[in-house]
Amino acid sequence: MIDETKSSSMSNRETKRSDALSTRVTEIKARMQQAQITEDEMKTFQKVAAIMEGGEGRIEVDDLIAASFLTDTLLNSPKR
């Protein structure tokens, strides 16, 4: 009986995490769809990506998400 309780508890936590992750992914997709990226910005991004990943032209997903939050912070901060 104890094992069933633990299993149920773990399942509930996993479901909550899954729901939270799904919500977050939906929010990120919406932000990406609203983004207006110019060709010059894309070229700059590709150059930075190439440097960051040793010339392979890749950025890890975590780094990309962190960069998006940093950009949001900089764009939304008051001008000095």
N, C-alpha and C positions, 0 to 999 in steps of 0.2 A: 504494500500500500504506500509506503514511503517513496518507493521508486516512481510510482505513478504521479505522486504529488510533485516530485522534483522534475519529472518529465513535462508535466503540464505547466509548471512554473517557467521552465526553460523555453517551452514552446511559446508562451505568452510574451516573454521578453524578446524572443526572436521575431515574433509577429510585430511587436511595437517598433523594433529596430527596422524591420523591413518596411513598415508603413512610413516611418520617418525618412528613411532613405529614398523611398519612392517619391515622397513629397519634395524632398530636396532636389532630386534629379529633375522633376517637373519644373521646379523654379529655375534651375540652371538652364534647362532647355528653352524656357520662355525668354530668359535674358539673352540667350544666344540668338534667338529668332528676332529679337528687337534690335540687336546690335547692327550698326551700319558701319561696316569695315571697308575702307578704301583699298585699292590695289597697292598703293604705297605702304599702307599699314601692314598688309599681308606680307609684302616683300620684307619689311623690317622684321616682322615676327619670324619669318623663315630664316633670316640671317641670325637672329638671336638664338633660335632653336638649334641651328647648326653649331653655333659656338658652345651652347650649354651641353650638348650631348656629344661632344667630341667629334663633330662633323657628321654625325648620323642624321641630323635634322629632326630629332625627336625631343620632346619634353615630357617628363612623367606627368601623369594626370594630377597628382597631388601638387606638383609645382605650378601647373597651369591654373588650378583652382586658387592656390595661394596668390598667384600673380593677379588674378581677377579681383580678389578681395583687396589687394594692395592698390590696384588701379581705382577701384570704387572709393577707397578711403582718400586717396589723393584728389580725385575729382570732386568729392563731396566736402573736402575740408575748406575752411574759410581761407581766403587769400590773405597773405601777409603784406 
